[in-house]
Amino acid sequence: VRSLHQKSSCLQELVHSLHQKSSCLQQLVHSLHQKSSCHQELVHSLQELAHSLHQKSSCLQQLVHSLHQKSSYLQELVHSLQELAHSLHQKSSCLQQLVHSLHQ
């Protein structure tokens, strides 16, 4: 009887120990599940950030292209205005000579 009682006590201690370990494992699983959820949210947020940055990059590329086109247009305009100024200067000189010639 005494031997059975000892074995029963050992079994009870073993069951208690296994129950504690089971509780610890459940807490560990719960903790890992929470971390997994956080990790998934982080990955999702990073994907959204990457998509947003890609869109902004595309917008900036379009802006740079547009500014480059405007710059080329302005350079052509400046060149045309310089030619016009040169032409007007020549015509002004011709008119001055004509006026001077008529004055004589």
Biopython code that builds the backbone (N, CA, C, O; Angstrom):
import numpy as np
from Bio.PDB.StructureBuilder import StructureBuilder

atoms = [
    (1, "VAL", "N", (0.843, -1.196, 0.000)),
    (1, "VAL", "CA", (0.000, 0.000, 0.000)),
    (1, "VAL", "C", (0.876, 1.243, 0.000)),
    (1, "VAL", "O", (0.650, 2.201, -0.738)),
    (2, "ARG", "N", (1.896, 1.183, 0.869)),
    (2, "ARG", "CA", (2.801, 2.331, 0.951)),
    (2, "ARG", "C", (3.454, 2.590, -0.416)),
    (2, "ARG", "O", (3.587, 3.743, -0.825)),
    (3, "SER", "N", (3.858, 1.537, -1.119)),
    (3, "SER", "CA", (4.492, 1.663, -2.431)),
    (3, "SER", "C", (3.514, 2.255, -3.439)),
    (3, "SER", "O", (3.882, 3.106, -4.248)),
    (4, "LEU", "N", (2.275, 1.801, -3.383)),
    (4, "LEU", "CA", (1.259, 2.351, -4.296)),
    (4, "LEU", "C", (1.009, 3.814, -4.002)),
    (4, "LEU", "O", (0.844, 4.623, -4.916)),
    (5, "HIS", "N", (0.983, 4.147, -2.740)),
    (5, "HIS", "CA", (0.780, 5.542, -2.340)),
    (5, "HIS", "C", (1.920, 6.418, -2.870)),
    (5, "HIS", "O", (1.688, 7.518, -3.372)),
    (6, "GLN", "N", (3.157, 5.915, -2.752)),
    (6, "GLN", "CA", (4.301, 6.672, -3.263)),
    (6, "GLN", "C", (4.192, 6.841, -4.773)),
    (6, "GLN", "O", (4.427, 7.925, -5.309)),
    (7, "LYS", "N", (3.834, 5.758, -5.449)),
    (7, "LYS", "CA", (3.708, 5.829, -6.909)),
    (7, "LYS", "C", (2.594, 6.803, -7.302)),
    (7, "LYS", "O", (2.712, 7.555, -8.269)),
    (8, "SER", "N", (1.522, 6.764, -6.530)),
    (8, "SER", "CA", (0.406, 7.677, -6.784)),
    (8, "SER", "C", (0.860, 9.130, -6.593)),
    (8, "SER", "O", (0.522, 10.005, -7.391)),
    (9, "SER", "N", (1.619, 9.370, -5.540)),
    (9, "SER", "CA", (2.144, 10.722, -5.303)),
    (9, "SER", "C", (3.058, 11.146, -6.442)),
    (9, "SER", "O", (2.978, 12.283, -6.909)),
    (10, "CYS", "N", (3.917, 10.255, -6.891)),
    (10, "CYS", "CA", (4.832, 10.570, -8.011)),
    (10, "CYS", "C", (4.040, 10.887, -9.268)),
    (10, "CYS", "O", (4.348, 11.827, -10.001)),
    (11, "LEU", "N", (2.995, 10.068, -9.501)),
    (11, "LEU", "CA", (2.167, 10.305, -10.689)),
    (11, "LEU", "C", (1.459, 11.653, -10.603)),
    (11, "LEU", "O", (1.347, 12.379, -11.592)),
    (12, "GLN", "N", (0.980, 11.975, -9.389)),
    (12, "GLN", "CA", (0.324, 13.273, -9.209)),
    (12, "GLN", "C", (1.307, 14.421, -9.472)),
    (12, "GLN", "O", (0.961, 15.415, -10.110)),
    (13, "GLU", "N", (2.536, 14.266, -8.969)),
    (13, "GLU", "CA", (3.559, 15.290, -9.218)),
    (13, "GLU", "C", (3.875, 15.379, -10.705)),
    (13, "GLU", "O", (4.054, 16.471, -11.243)),
    (14, "LEU", "N", (3.944, 14.232, -11.363)),
    (14, "LEU", "CA", (4.215, 14.202, -12.792)),
    (14, "LEU", "C", (3.083, 14.898, -13.558)),
    (14, "LEU", "O", (3.334, 15.694, -14.462)),
    (15, "VAL", "N", (1.854, 14.595, -13.192)),
    (15, "VAL", "CA", (0.695, 15.229, -13.842)),
    (15, "VAL", "C", (0.738, 16.733, -13.615)),
    (15, "VAL", "O", (0.498, 17.512, -14.537)),
    (16, "HIS", "N", (1.041, 17.138, -12.394)),
    (16, "HIS", "CA", (1.119, 18.563, -12.073)),
    (16, "HIS", "C", (2.210, 19.239, -12.898)),
    (16, "HIS", "O", (2.013, 20.329, -13.436)),
    (17, "SER", "N", (3.366, 18.573, -12.990)),
    (17, "SER", "CA", (4.486, 19.118, -13.766)),
    (17, "SER", "C", (4.107, 19.230, -15.242)),
    (17, "SER", "O", (4.377, 20.236, -15.898)),
    (18, "LEU", "N", (3.466, 18.153, -15.751)),
    (18, "LEU", "CA", (3.046, 18.183, -17.162)),
    (18, "LEU", "C", (1.999, 19.279, -17.406)),
    (18, "LEU", "O", (1.995, 19.919, -18.458)),
    (19, "HIS", "N", (1.122, 19.484, -16.434)),
    (19, "HIS", "CA", (0.114, 20.534, -16.556)),
    (19, "HIS", "C", (0.788, 21.911, -16.615)),
    (19, "HIS", "O", (0.409, 22.764, -17.418)),
    (20, "GLN", "N", (1.790, 22.112, -15.756)),
    (20, "GLN", "CA", (2.533, 23.387, -15.778)),
    (20, "GLN", "C", (3.229, 23.583, -17.127)),
    (20, "GLN", "O", (3.189, 24.665, -17.713)),
    (21, "LYS", "N", (3.866, 22.510, -17.603)),
    (21, "LYS", "CA", (4.559, 22.607, -18.897)),
    (21, "LYS", "C", (3.569, 22.880, -20.023)),
    (21, "LYS", "O", (3.853, 23.641, -20.948)),
    (22, "SER", "N", (2.404, 22.246, -19.928)),
    (22, "SER", "CA", (1.359, 22.473, -20.923)),
    (22, "SER", "C", (0.921, 23.948, -20.911)),
    (22, "SER", "O", (0.740, 24.563, -21.962)),
    (23, "SER", "N", (0.756, 24.496, -19.703)),
    (23, "SER", "CA", (0.384, 25.906, -19.574)),
    (23, "SER", "C", (1.466, 26.807, -20.182)),
    (23, "SER", "O", (1.168, 27.768, -20.891)),
    (24, "CYS", "N", (2.721, 26.474, -19.889)),
    (24, "CYS", "CA", (3.828, 27.258, -20.450)),
    (24, "CYS", "C", (3.815, 27.191, -21.977)),
    (24, "CYS", "O", (4.012, 28.198, -22.657)),
    (25, "LEU", "N", (3.578, 25.979, -22.507)),
    (25, "LEU", "CA", (3.537, 25.821, -23.968)),
    (25, "LEU", "C", (2.376, 26.603, -24.566)),
    (25, "LEU", "O", (2.520, 27.196, -25.635)),
    (26, "GLN", "N", (1.234, 26.613, -23.900)),
    (26, "GLN", "CA", (0.091, 27.384, -24.394)),
    (26, "GLN", "C", (0.420, 28.878, -24.416)),
    (26, "GLN", "O", (0.082, 29.584, -25.365)),
    (27, "GLN", "N", (1.085, 29.348, -23.356)),
    (27, "GLN", "CA", (1.489, 30.761, -23.314)),
    (27, "GLN", "C", (2.481, 31.064, -24.428)),
    (27, "GLN", "O", (2.409, 32.115, -25.065)),
    (28, "LEU", "N", (3.414, 30.131, -24.661)),
    (28, "LEU", "CA", (4.400, 30.309, -25.718)),
    (28, "LEU", "C", (3.717, 30.381, -27.082)),
    (28, "LEU", "O", (4.033, 31.244, -27.902)),
    (29, "VAL", "N", (2.774, 29.458, -27.315)),
    (29, "VAL", "CA", (2.025, 29.456, -28.580)),
    (29, "VAL", "C", (1.276, 30.770, -28.744)),
    (29, "VAL", "O", (1.287, 31.364, -29.821)),
    (30, "HIS", "N", (0.628, 31.223, -27.680)),
    (30, "HIS", "CA", (-0.113, 32.481, -27.731)),
    (30, "HIS", "C", (0.822, 33.648, -28.052)),
    (30, "HIS", "O", (0.510, 34.502, -28.883)),
    (31, "SER", "N", (1.974, 33.668, -27.378)),
    (31, "SER", "CA", (2.963, 34.729, -27.613)),
    (31, "SER", "C", (3.459, 34.697, -29.048)),
    (31, "SER", "O", (3.571, 35.737, -29.697)),
    (32, "LEU", "N", (3.760, 33.494, -29.548)),
    (32, "LEU", "CA", (4.231, 33.366, -30.930)),
    (32, "LEU", "C", (3.154, 33.786, -31.918)),
    (32, "LEU", "O", (3.454, 34.381, -32.954)),
    (33, "HIS", "N", (1.900, 33.479, -31.601)),
    (33, "HIS", "CA", (0.797, 33.892, -32.473)),
    (33, "HIS", "C", (0.701, 35.417, -32.528)),
    (33, "HIS", "O", (0.511, 35.996, -33.598)),
    (34, "GLN", "N", (0.835, 36.062, -31.363)),
    (34, "GLN", "CA", (0.795, 37.531, -31.324)),
    (34, "GLN", "C", (1.953, 38.117, -32.148)),
    (34, "GLN", "O", (1.764, 39.055, -32.922)),
    (35, "LYS", "N", (3.153, 37.548, -31.967)),
    (35, "LYS", "CA", (4.309, 38.036, -32.708)),
    (35, "LYS", "C", (4.122, 37.828, -34.205)),
    (35, "LYS", "O", (4.509, 38.675, -35.011)),
    (36, "SER", "N", (3.527, 36.696, -34.570)),
    (36, "SER", "CA", (3.254, 36.413, -35.976)),
    (36, "SER", "C", (2.290, 37.449, -36.546)),
    (36, "SER", "O", (2.483, 37.939, -37.659)),
    (37, "SER", "N", (1.251, 37.780, -35.778)),
    (37, "SER", "CA", (0.284, 38.793, -36.222)),
    (37, "SER", "C", (0.967, 40.147, -36.397)),
    (37, "SER", "O", (0.732, 40.849, -37.381)),
    (38, "CYS", "N", (1.815, 40.505, -35.431)),
    (38, "CYS", "CA", (2.553, 41.773, -35.524)),
    (38, "CYS", "C", (3.457, 41.770, -36.759)),
    (38, "CYS", "O", (3.554, 42.759, -37.485)),
    (39, "HIS", "N", (4.112, 40.629, -36.973)),
    (39, "HIS", "CA", (5.015, 40.508, -38.125)),
    (39, "HIS", "C", (4.236, 40.659, -39.430)),
    (39, "HIS", "O", (4.696, 41.327, -40.356)),
    (40, "GLN", "N", (3.049, 40.035, -39.505)),
    (40, "GLN", "CA", (2.225, 40.151, -40.708)),
    (40, "GLN", "C", (1.785, 41.597, -40.927)),
    (40, "GLN", "O", (1.792, 42.085, -42.058)),
    (41, "GLU", "N", (1.404, 42.280, -39.852)),
    (41, "GLU", "CA", (1.006, 43.690, -39.967)),
    (41, "GLU", "C", (2.184, 44.544, -40.425)),
    (41, "GLU", "O", (2.023, 45.447, -41.247)),
    (42, "LEU", "N", (3.370, 44.253, -39.887)),
    (42, "LEU", "CA", (4.560, 44.990, -40.279)),
    (42, "LEU", "C", (4.857, 44.781, -41.760)),
    (42, "LEU", "O", (5.139, 45.735, -42.485)),
    (43, "VAL", "N", (4.791, 43.522, -42.204)),
    (43, "VAL", "CA", (5.033, 43.210, -43.620)),
    (43, "VAL", "C", (4.018, 43.947, -44.493)),
    (43, "VAL", "O", (4.388, 44.520, -45.518)),
    (44, "HIS", "N", (2.752, 43.938, -44.101)),
    (44, "HIS", "CA", (1.701, 44.627, -44.867)),
    (44, "HIS", "C", (1.977, 46.131, -44.928)),
    (44, "HIS", "O", (1.854, 46.745, -45.988)),
    (45, "SER", "N", (2.349, 46.718, -43.796)),
    (45, "SER", "CA", (2.658, 48.155, -43.757)),
    (45, "SER", "C", (3.851, 48.481, -44.655)),
    (45, "SER", "O", (3.844, 49.491, -45.358)),
    (46, "LEU", "N", (4.872, 47.624, -44.631)),
    (46, "LEU", "CA", (6.045, 47.851, -45.474)),
    (46, "LEU", "C", (5.692, 47.721, -46.955)),
    (46, "LEU", "O", (6.221, 48.456, -47.788)),
    (47, "GLN", "N", (4.799, 46.788, -47.281)),
    (47, "GLN", "CA", (4.359, 46.655, -48.670)),
    (47, "GLN", "C", (3.607, 47.904, -49.126)),
    (47, "GLN", "O", (3.807, 48.385, -50.242)),
    (48, "GLU", "N", (2.739, 48.425, -48.255)),
    (48, "GLU", "CA", (2.015, 49.660, -48.587)),
    (48, "GLU", "C", (2.986, 50.823, -48.754)),
    (48, "GLU", "O", (2.829, 51.641, -49.660)),
    (49, "LEU", "N", (3.987, 50.896, -47.884)),
    (49, "LEU", "CA", (4.987, 51.955, -47.984)),
    (49, "LEU", "C", (5.751, 51.843, -49.298)),
    (49, "LEU", "O", (5.977, 52.847, -49.973)),
    (50, "ALA", "N", (6.147, 50.630, -49.662)),
    (50, "ALA", "CA", (6.870, 50.415, -50.916)),
    (50, "ALA", "C", (6.012, 50.847, -52.107)),
    (50, "ALA", "O", (6.508, 51.480, -53.039)),
    (51, "HIS", "N", (4.730, 50.505, -52.071)),
    (51, "HIS", "CA", (3.824, 50.891, -53.165)),
    (51, "HIS", "C", (3.699, 52.412, -53.250)),
    (51, "HIS", "O", (3.741, 52.988, -54.337)),
    (52, "SER", "N", (3.545, 53.052, -52.095)),
    (52, "SER", "CA", (3.433, 54.512, -52.051)),
    (52, "SER", "C", (4.699, 55.178, -52.586)),
    (52, "SER", "O", (4.624, 56.132, -53.360)),
    (53, "LEU", "N", (5.870, 54.668, -52.170)),
    (53, "LEU", "CA", (7.139, 55.231, -52.654)),
    (53, "LEU", "C", (7.294, 55.032, -54.157)),
    (53, "LEU", "O", (7.823, 55.899, -54.852)),
    (54, "HIS", "N", (6.829, 53.884, -54.657)),
    (54, "HIS", "CA", (6.899, 53.637, -56.098)),
    (54, "HIS", "C", (6.024, 54.640, -56.851)),
    (54, "HIS", "O", (6.431, 55.160, -57.890)),
    (55, "GLN", "N", (4.833, 54.912, -56.335)),
    (55, "GLN", "CA", (3.952, 55.886, -56.975)),
    (55, "GLN", "C", (4.584, 57.279, -56.960)),
    (55, "GLN", "O", (4.548, 57.994, -57.962)),
    (56, "LYS", "N", (5.166, 57.660, -55.811)),
    (56, "LYS", "CA", (5.802, 58.977, -55.714)),
    (56, "LYS", "C", (6.996, 59.063, -56.664)),
    (56, "LYS", "O", (7.236, 60.105, -57.274)),
    (57, "SER", "N", (7.736, 57.973, -56.785)),
    (57, "SER", "CA", (8.879, 57.938, -57.693)),
    (57, "SER", "C", (8.407, 58.152, -59.130)),
    (57, "SER", "O", (9.025, 58.906, -59.882)),
    (58, "SER", "N", (7.315, 57.492, -59.510)),
    (58, "SER", "CA", (6.766, 57.658, -60.857)),
    (58, "SER", "C", (6.331, 59.107, -61.088)),
    (58, "SER", "O", (6.581, 59.675, -62.151)),
    (59, "CYS", "N", (5.686, 59.692, -60.092)),
    (59, "CYS", "CA", (5.257, 61.101, -60.219)),
    (59, "CYS", "C", (6.465, 62.017, -60.393)),
    (59, "CYS", "O", (6.450, 62.935, -61.214)),
    (60, "LEU", "N", (7.514, 61.754, -59.608)),
    (60, "LEU", "CA", (8.714, 62.583, -59.718)),
    (60, "LEU", "C", (9.379, 62.430, -61.077)),
    (60, "LEU", "O", (9.883, 63.403, -61.640)),
    (61, "GLN", "N", (9.382, 61.205, -61.609)),
    (61, "GLN", "CA", (9.949, 60.995, -62.937)),
    (61, "GLN", "C", (9.167, 61.772, -63.986)),
    (61, "GLN", "O", (9.756, 62.375, -64.883)),
    (62, "GLN", "N", (7.838, 61.760, -63.876)),
    (62, "GLN", "CA", (7.004, 62.519, -64.812)),
    (62, "GLN", "C", (7.272, 64.012, -64.672)),
    (62, "GLN", "O", (7.339, 64.732, -65.669)),
    (63, "LEU", "N", (7.426, 64.473, -63.436)),
    (63, "LEU", "CA", (7.707, 65.886, -63.194)),
    (63, "LEU", "C", (9.041, 66.288, -63.816)),
    (63, "LEU", "O", (9.141, 67.324, -64.472)),
    (64, "VAL", "N", (10.068, 65.457, -63.604)),
    (64, "VAL", "CA", (11.383, 65.740, -64.186)),
    (64, "VAL", "C", (11.288, 65.784, -65.706)),
    (64, "VAL", "O", (11.871, 66.662, -66.342)),
    (65, "HIS", "N", (10.552, 64.835, -66.291)),
    (65, "HIS", "CA", (10.392, 64.812, -67.748)),
    (65, "HIS", "C", (9.694, 66.089, -68.231)),
    (65, "HIS", "O", (10.105, 66.694, -69.221)),
    (66, "SER", "N", (8.642, 66.486, -67.525)),
    (66, "SER", "CA", (7.902, 67.700, -67.883)),
    (66, "SER", "C", (8.792, 68.945, -67.775)),
    (66, "SER", "O", (8.775, 69.808, -68.653)),
    (67, "LEU", "N", (9.568, 69.025, -66.689)),
    (67, "LEU", "CA", (10.464, 70.169, -66.505)),
    (67, "LEU", "C", (11.540, 70.203, -67.595)),
    (67, "LEU", "O", (11.922, 71.272, -68.070)),
    (68, "HIS", "N", (12.018, 69.027, -67.979)),
    (68, "HIS", "CA", (13.018, 68.952, -69.043)),
    (68, "HIS", "C", (12.431, 69.474, -70.352)),
    (68, "HIS", "O", (13.093, 70.211, -71.082)),
    (69, "GLN", "N", (11.175, 69.087, -70.651)),
    (69, "GLN", "CA", (10.524, 69.569, -71.869)),
    (69, "GLN", "C", (10.349, 71.090, -71.818)),
    (69, "GLN", "O", (10.601, 71.778, -72.807)),
    (70, "LYS", "N", (9.917, 71.613, -70.669)),
    (70, "LYS", "CA", (9.727, 73.062, -70.530)),
    (70, "LYS", "C", (11.063, 73.797, -70.670)),
    (70, "LYS", "O", (11.134, 74.868, -71.272)),
    (71, "SER", "N", (12.116, 73.208, -70.106)),
    (71, "SER", "CA", (13.445, 73.805, -70.211)),
    (71, "SER", "C", (13.869, 73.889, -71.675)),
    (71, "SER", "O", (14.389, 74.915, -72.113)),
    (72, "SER", "N", (13.648, 72.807, -72.435)),
    (72, "SER", "CA", (13.993, 72.805, -73.860)),
    (72, "SER", "C", (13.182, 73.873, -74.605)),
    (72, "SER", "O", (13.710, 74.600, -75.446)),
    (73, "TYR", "N", (11.890, 73.950, -74.275)),
    (73, "TYR", "CA", (11.028, 74.958, -74.912)),
    (73, "TYR", "C", (11.528, 76.376, -74.599)),
    (73, "TYR", "O", (11.585, 77.228, -75.486)),
    (74, "LEU", "N", (11.888, 76.619, -73.339)),
    (74, "LEU", "CA", (12.369, 77.950, -72.950)),
    (74, "LEU", "C", (13.696, 78.277, -73.642)),
    (74, "LEU", "O", (13.922, 79.424, -74.029)),
    (75, "GLN", "N", (14.571, 77.284, -73.801)),
    (75, "GLN", "CA", (15.832, 77.521, -74.512)),
    (75, "GLN", "C", (15.567, 77.909, -75.964)),
    (75, "GLN", "O", (16.199, 78.819, -76.499)),
    (76, "GLU", "N", (14.620, 77.206, -76.597)),
    (76, "GLU", "CA", (14.261, 77.548, -77.980)),
    (76, "GLU", "C", (13.667, 78.952, -78.036)),
    (76, "GLU", "O", (13.968, 79.715, -78.954)),
    (77, "LEU", "N", (12.826, 79.300, -77.065)),
    (77, "LEU", "CA", (12.218, 80.625, -77.026)),
    (77, "LEU", "C", (13.272, 81.707, -76.871)),
    (77, "LEU", "O", (13.226, 82.725, -77.562)),
    (78, "VAL", "N", (14.235, 81.492, -75.954)),
    (78, "VAL", "CA", (15.324, 82.457, -75.765)),
    (78, "VAL", "C", (16.124, 82.620, -77.046)),
    (78, "VAL", "O", (16.473, 83.738, -77.426)),
    (79, "HIS", "N", (16.416, 81.515, -77.711)),
    (79, "HIS", "CA", (17.174, 81.571, -78.973)),
    (79, "HIS", "C", (16.397, 82.367, -80.029)),
    (79, "HIS", "O", (16.969, 83.204, -80.727)),
    (80, "SER", "N", (15.089, 82.100, -80.138)),
    (80, "SER", "CA", (14.255, 82.826, -81.107)),
    (80, "SER", "C", (14.215, 84.324, -80.788)),
    (80, "SER", "O", (14.280, 85.158, -81.692)),
    (81, "LEU", "N", (14.107, 84.659, -79.491)),
    (81, "LEU", "CA", (14.077, 86.078, -79.103)),
    (81, "LEU", "C", (15.415, 86.761, -79.396)),
    (81, "LEU", "O", (15.456, 87.931, -79.777)),
    (82, "GLN", "N", (16.512, 86.012, -79.211)),
    (82, "GLN", "CA", (17.826, 86.584, -79.541)),
    (82, "GLN", "C", (17.931, 86.861, -81.039)),
    (82, "GLN", "O", (18.446, 87.904, -81.443)),
    (83, "GLU", "N", (17.443, 85.928, -81.864)),
    (83, "GLU", "CA", (17.449, 86.136, -83.312)),
    (83, "GLU", "C", (16.569, 87.326, -83.680)),
    (83, "GLU", "O", (16.939, 88.133, -84.533)),
    (84, "LEU", "N", (15.407, 87.439, -83.041)),
    (84, "LEU", "CA", (14.505, 88.563, -83.305)),
    (84, "LEU", "C", (15.173, 89.889, -82.924)),
    (84, "LEU", "O", (15.079, 90.870, -83.663)),
    (85, "ALA", "N", (15.843, 89.913, -81.777)),
    (85, "ALA", "CA", (16.533, 91.126, -81.341)),
    (85, "ALA", "C", (17.628, 91.508, -82.342)),
    (85, "ALA", "O", (17.794, 92.682, -82.672)),
    (86, "HIS", "N", (18.370, 90.510, -82.817)),
    (86, "HIS", "CA", (19.426, 90.772, -83.800)),
    (86, "HIS", "C", (18.833, 91.328, -85.096)),
    (86, "HIS", "O", (19.351, 92.282, -85.676)),
    (87, "SER", "N", (17.725, 90.703, -85.539)),
    (87, "SER", "CA", (17.055, 91.161, -86.758)),
    (87, "SER", "C", (16.535, 92.592, -86.592)),
    (87, "SER", "O", (16.686, 93.418, -87.492)),
    (88, "LEU", "N", (15.920, 92.883, -85.437)),
    (88, "LEU", "CA", (15.408, 94.234, -85.183)),
    (88, "LEU", "C", (16.551, 95.250, -85.128)),
    (88, "LEU", "O", (16.403, 96.382, -85.589)),
    (89, "HIS", "N", (17.680, 94.844, -84.566)),
    (89, "HIS", "CA", (18.838, 95.735, -84.511)),
    (89, "HIS", "C", (19.329, 96.063, -85.921)),
    (89, "HIS", "O", (19.661, 97.209, -86.222)),
    (90, "GLN", "N", (19.370, 95.042, -86.782)),
    (90, "GLN", "CA", (19.786, 95.271, -88.169)),
    (90, "GLN", "C", (18.821, 96.215, -88.884)),
    (90, "GLN", "O", (19.239, 97.137, -89.584)),
    (91, "LYS", "N", (17.524, 95.971, -88.697)),
    (91, "LYS", "CA", (16.512, 96.824, -89.336)),
    (91, "LYS", "C", (16.610, 98.248, -88.802)),
    (91, "LYS", "O", (16.455, 99.207, -89.558)),
    (92, "SER", "N", (16.865, 98.388, -87.515)),
    (92, "SER", "CA", (17.017, 99.711, -86.922)),
    (92, "SER", "C", (18.202, 100.447, -87.549)),
    (92, "SER", "O", (18.116, 101.636, -87.856)),
    (93, "SER", "N", (19.316, 99.715, -87.733)),
    (93, "SER", "CA", (20.493, 100.315, -88.372)),
    (93, "SER", "C", (20.168, 100.739, -89.790)),
    (93, "SER", "O", (20.548, 101.828, -90.221)),
    (94, "CYS", "N", (19.455, 99.869, -90.527)),
    (94, "CYS", "CA", (19.069, 100.206, -91.896)),
    (94, "CYS", "C", (18.183, 101.451, -91.925)),
    (94, "CYS", "O", (18.357, 102.334, -92.764)),
    (95, "LEU", "N", (17.226, 101.505, -90.988)),
    (95, "LEU", "CA", (16.334, 102.670, -90.947)),
    (95, "LEU", "C", (17.100, 103.946, -90.599)),
    (95, "LEU", "O", (16.823, 105.012, -91.149)),
    (96, "GLN", "N", (18.062, 103.833, -89.685)),
    (96, "GLN", "CA", (18.873, 105.001, -89.339)),
    (96, "GLN", "C", (19.654, 105.491, -90.557)),
    (96, "GLN", "O", (19.746, 106.693, -90.809)),
    (97, "GLN", "N", (20.218, 104.535, -91.312)),
    (97, "GLN", "CA", (20.958, 104.915, -92.511)),
    (97, "GLN", "C", (20.021, 105.558, -93.532)),
    (97, "GLN", "O", (20.375, 106.537, -94.188)),
    (98, "LEU", "N", (18.801, 104.983, -93.655)),
    (98, "LEU", "CA", (17.841, 105.558, -94.588)),
    (98, "LEU", "C", (17.467, 106.981, -94.186)),
    (98, "LEU", "O", (17.433, 107.891, -95.015)),
    (99, "VAL", "N", (17.186, 107.151, -92.883)),
    (99, "VAL", "CA", (16.843, 108.497, -92.396)),
    (99, "VAL", "C", (18.010, 109.454, -92.630)),
    (99, "VAL", "O", (17.817, 110.591, -93.059)),
    (100, "HIS", "N", (19.205, 108.988, -92.348)),
    (100, "HIS", "CA", (20.378, 109.830, -92.559)),
    (100, "HIS", "C", (20.530, 110.166, -94.042)),
    (100, "HIS", "O", (20.852, 111.304, -94.385)),
    (101, "SER", "N", (20.309, 109.218, -94.901)),
    (101, "SER", "CA", (20.408, 109.417, -96.356)),
    (101, "SER", "C", (19.360, 110.400, -96.837)),
    (101, "SER", "O", (19.643, 111.272, -97.658)),
    (102, "LEU", "N", (18.135, 110.256, -96.318)),
    (102, "LEU", "CA", (17.054, 111.160, -96.720)),
    (102, "LEU", "C", (17.302, 112.567, -96.184)),
    (102, "LEU", "O", (16.961, 113.555, -96.835)),
    (103, "HIS", "N", (17.882, 112.651, -95.023)),
    (103, "HIS", "CA", (18.167, 113.935, -94.413)),
    (103, "HIS", "C", (19.182, 114.737, -95.240)),
    (103, "HIS", "O", (19.123, 115.965, -95.300)),
    (104, "GLN", "N", (20.118, 114.010, -95.877)),
    (104, "GLN", "CA", (21.109, 114.675, -96.724)),
    (104, "GLN", "C", (20.423, 115.127, -97.987)),
    (104, "GLN", "O", (21.061, 115.716, -98.859)),
]
sb = StructureBuilder()
sb.init_structure("model")
sb.init_model(0)
sb.init_chain("A")
sb.init_seg("    ")
for serial, (resi, resn, name, xyz) in enumerate(atoms, 1):
    if name == "N":
        sb.init_residue(resn, " ", resi, " ")
    sb.init_atom(name, np.array(xyz, "f"), 0.0, 1.0, " ", f" {name:<3s}", serial, name[0])
structure = sb.get_structure()
